[in-house]
Amino acid sequence: MSCEDVKTYLGPCSLHFASVKTGAWRVVRPHTDSSLCVLCGICEKYCPVDAITVRGRKDEAPGLSLALDFCKGCGICANVCPKDAVKMISEREAQNG
């Protein structure tokens, strides 16, 4: 897919939104429970900024890789997970442990 195809598919605003680091304004972030995750990839498909990558399809250790620098905390991943493996937790809770 070329850059022009991506711009047409996502639109110029979405492309810019996905490429900007989140900063300190995010209130919640996704937290995954690897024991519940079945690596279905639904969260990866629905993430509007492409911040989730499902590992384990090749020679990698299985699990989800979260690009928290780009995650906006929208919660779509938690809403679409069929196994409730993704939960949204507060930034404060994430920093405390």
Backbone as CSV, one residue per row, in Angstrom:
resi,resn,N_x,N_y,N_z,CA_x,CA_y,CA_z,C_x,C_y,C_z
1,MET,0.849,-1.166,0.000,0.000,0.000,0.000,0.899,1.234,0.000
2,SER,0.675,2.113,-0.931,1.489,3.325,-1.032,0.990,4.380,-0.051
3,CYS,1.767,5.414,0.107,1.405,6.519,0.994,0.104,7.170,0.541
4,GLU,-0.084,7.304,-0.753,-1.314,7.902,-1.269,-2.526,7.025,-0.958
5,ASP,-2.348,5.700,-1.024,-3.438,4.788,-0.689,-3.820,4.932,0.789
6,VAL,-2.824,5.073,1.635,-3.076,5.232,3.066,-3.819,6.534,3.324
7,LYS,-3.410,7.615,2.673,-4.081,8.904,2.853,-5.535,8.831,2.410
8,THR,-5.800,8.106,1.329,-7.157,7.967,0.837,-7.987,7.106,1.783
9,TYR,-7.393,6.047,2.290,-8.095,5.115,3.164,-8.381,5.740,4.529
10,LEU,-7.379,6.332,5.144,-7.531,6.880,6.481,-7.995,8.328,6.488
11,GLY,-7.634,9.074,5.465,-7.927,10.499,5.447,-6.777,11.263,6.078
12,PRO,-6.589,12.498,5.718,-5.439,13.267,6.208,-5.462,13.503,7.712
13,CYS,-6.642,13.658,8.307,-6.712,13.898,9.753,-6.330,12.646,10.533
14,SER,-6.830,11.495,10.110,-6.509,10.250,10.802,-5.039,9.928,10.687
15,LEU,-4.453,10.163,9.545,-3.041,9.884,9.352,-2.201,10.741,10.283
16,HIS,-2.558,12.001,10.432,-1.829,12.889,11.335,-2.059,12.484,12.790
17,PHE,-3.286,12.150,13.151,-3.636,11.750,14.505,-2.851,10.516,14.933
18,ALA,-2.681,9.574,14.043,-1.986,8.334,14.356,-0.484,8.519,14.467
19,SER,0.066,9.534,13.857,1.513,9.694,13.855,2.025,10.608,14.955
20,VAL,1.148,11.184,15.752,1.539,12.111,16.804,1.586,11.371,18.136
21,LYS,2.689,11.557,18.869,2.788,10.939,20.182,1.732,11.533,21.112
22,THR,1.251,10.718,22.018,0.134,11.102,22.867,0.489,12.203,23.860
23,GLY,1.622,12.108,24.503,1.972,13.099,25.513,1.370,12.737,26.857
24,ALA,1.083,13.733,27.668,0.626,13.492,29.034,-0.879,13.633,29.199
25,TRP,-1.633,13.785,28.137,-3.064,14.022,28.279,-3.911,12.765,28.358
26,ARG,-3.337,11.599,28.090,-4.126,10.360,28.150,-4.473,10.059,29.613
27,VAL,-5.699,9.669,29.889,-6.168,9.408,31.251,-6.148,7.914,31.570
28,VAL,-6.487,7.084,30.574,-6.483,5.631,30.762,-5.645,4.983,29.675
29,ARG,-5.175,3.796,29.972,-4.381,3.032,29.005,-4.797,1.567,29.044
30,PRO,-4.539,0.842,27.958,-4.898,-0.580,27.947,-3.905,-1.405,28.758
31,HIS,-4.428,-2.410,29.413,-3.612,-3.379,30.145,-4.089,-4.754,29.706
32,THR,-3.171,-5.612,29.319,-3.561,-6.917,28.792,-3.293,-8.027,29.797
33,ASP,-4.160,-9.004,29.797,-3.995,-10.217,30.590,-3.639,-11.329,29.605
34,SER,-2.363,-11.682,29.570,-1.889,-12.638,28.568,-2.481,-14.031,28.764
35,SER,-2.955,-14.332,29.969,-3.555,-15.655,30.186,-4.936,-15.768,29.527
36,LEU,-5.589,-14.642,29.281,-6.904,-14.654,28.637,-6.827,-14.437,27.127
37,CYS,-5.757,-13.820,26.657,-5.627,-13.458,25.246,-5.466,-14.705,24.375
38,VAL,-6.252,-14.775,23.304,-6.179,-15.897,22.368,-5.522,-15.480,21.043
39,LEU,-4.945,-14.284,20.996,-4.232,-13.762,19.824,-5.120,-13.713,18.581
40,CYS,-6.379,-13.342,18.768,-7.314,-13.301,17.642,-7.038,-12.120,16.705
41,GLY,-6.468,-11.027,17.236,-6.119,-9.878,16.404,-7.228,-8.871,16.199
42,ILE,-8.362,-9.051,16.853,-9.461,-8.107,16.676,-9.072,-6.726,17.183
43,CYS,-8.408,-6.669,18.333,-7.993,-5.372,18.879,-7.029,-4.667,17.932
44,GLU,-6.148,-5.425,17.309,-5.185,-4.870,16.354,-5.909,-4.266,15.150
45,LYS,-6.951,-4.935,14.672,-7.695,-4.462,13.507,-8.494,-3.200,13.804
46,TYR,-9.032,-3.091,15.017,-9.895,-1.967,15.357,-9.148,-0.757,15.923
47,CYS,-7.893,-0.891,16.296,-7.143,0.230,16.873,-7.007,1.344,15.834
48,PRO,-7.546,2.543,16.126,-7.534,3.613,15.125,-6.154,4.202,14.858
49,VAL,-5.208,3.987,15.756,-3.866,4.548,15.551,-2.815,3.465,15.345
50,ASP,-3.243,2.226,15.186,-2.327,1.112,14.934,-1.289,0.961,16.039
51,ALA,-1.731,1.101,17.292,-0.824,1.035,18.440,-0.694,-0.374,19.001
52,ILE,-1.435,-1.333,18.464,-1.406,-2.711,18.963,-0.885,-3.632,17.874
53,THR,0.035,-4.496,18.263,0.559,-5.516,17.359,0.446,-6.862,18.047
54,VAL,-0.127,-7.833,17.364,-0.225,-9.182,17.906,1.065,-9.913,17.563
55,ARG,1.762,-10.373,18.600,2.993,-11.140,18.409,2.678,-12.622,18.517
56,GLY,3.587,-13.425,18.025,3.435,-14.868,18.165,3.007,-15.568,16.904
57,ARG,2.822,-14.812,15.849,2.417,-15.428,14.586,3.612,-15.981,13.822
58,LYS,4.788,-15.518,14.183,6.003,-15.997,13.503,6.891,-16.636,14.561
59,ASP,8.119,-16.157,14.710,9.052,-16.721,15.682,9.136,-15.882,16.957
60,GLU,8.118,-15.065,17.213,8.126,-14.185,18.374,7.403,-14.838,19.547
61,ALA,7.675,-14.320,20.740,6.934,-14.780,21.910,5.488,-14.292,21.779
62,PRO,4.510,-15.135,22.082,3.112,-14.731,21.903,2.697,-13.628,22.873
63,GLY,1.781,-12.794,22.423,1.237,-11.727,23.251,0.933,-10.493,22.434
64,LEU,0.524,-9.441,23.123,0.234,-8.169,22.471,1.365,-7.198,22.748
65,SER,1.717,-6.450,21.747,2.699,-5.382,21.898,1.948,-4.064,21.775
66,LEU,2.044,-3.230,22.809,1.339,-1.956,22.838,2.319,-0.813,22.662
67,ALA,2.082,0.034,21.693,2.888,1.236,21.486,2.236,2.362,22.279
68,LEU,2.539,2.424,23.565,1.868,3.371,24.442,2.211,4.820,24.126
69,ASP,3.293,5.062,23.396,3.604,6.439,22.977,2.536,6.985,22.040
70,PHE,1.875,6.105,21.299,0.889,6.536,20.313,-0.549,6.222,20.719
71,CYS,-0.754,5.371,21.719,-2.093,5.016,22.183,-2.776,6.256,22.752
72,LYS,-4.007,6.491,22.317,-4.765,7.662,22.763,-5.689,7.354,23.934
73,GLY,-5.808,6.078,24.311,-6.659,5.706,25.435,-8.134,5.687,25.106
74,CYS,-8.483,5.394,23.866,-9.888,5.452,23.439,-10.710,4.286,23.979
75,GLY,-10.078,3.144,24.247,-10.781,1.995,24.810,-11.443,1.079,23.813
76,ILE,-11.264,1.328,22.534,-11.873,0.465,21.522,-11.354,-0.962,21.660
77,CYS,-10.076,-1.113,21.926,-9.483,-2.451,22.055,-10.160,-3.247,23.176
78,ALA,-10.431,-2.600,24.291,-11.096,-3.275,25.412,-12.542,-3.619,25.075
79,ASN,-13.201,-2.767,24.312,-14.597,-3.008,23.951,-14.770,-4.147,22.953
80,VAL,-13.802,-4.343,22.059,-13.961,-5.369,21.027,-13.347,-6.708,21.406
81,CYS,-12.602,-6.782,22.502,-11.949,-8.040,22.888,-12.994,-9.067,23.314
82,PRO,-13.077,-10.214,22.612,-14.100,-11.206,22.936,-13.814,-11.969,24.228
83,LYS,-12.597,-11.936,24.721,-12.215,-12.688,25.923,-11.953,-11.783,27.125
84,ASP,-12.210,-10.498,26.996,-11.951,-9.517,28.063,-10.497,-9.552,28.533
85,ALA,-9.583,-9.762,27.592,-8.158,-9.791,27.916,-7.556,-8.394,27.993
86,VAL,-8.263,-7.414,27.470,-7.788,-6.031,27.500,-8.706,-5.224,28.401
87,LYS,-8.122,-4.598,29.388,-8.865,-3.728,30.305,-8.236,-2.347,30.253
88,MET,-9.038,-1.340,30.451,-8.525,0.022,30.526,-8.276,0.352,31.995
89,ILE,-7.058,0.775,32.298,-6.710,1.159,33.663,-6.257,2.606,33.658
90,SER,-6.373,3.267,34.791,-5.975,4.668,34.870,-4.453,4.791,34.788
91,GLU,-4.000,5.912,34.296,-2.556,6.165,34.208,-1.930,6.121,35.595
92,ARG,-2.648,6.626,36.565,-2.141,6.636,37.936,-1.957,5.203,38.453
93,GLU,-2.937,4.349,38.171,-2.842,2.948,38.573,-1.680,2.248,37.870
94,ALA,-1.460,2.568,36.608,-0.369,1.969,35.839,0.998,2.394,36.385
95,GLN,1.108,3.623,36.821,2.385,4.114,37.352,2.682,3.550,38.729
96,ASN,1.638,3.246,39.519,1.837,2.721,40.872,2.086,1.229,40.907
97,GLY,1.899,0.557,39.815,2.202,-0.856,39.865,1.389,-1.647,38.976
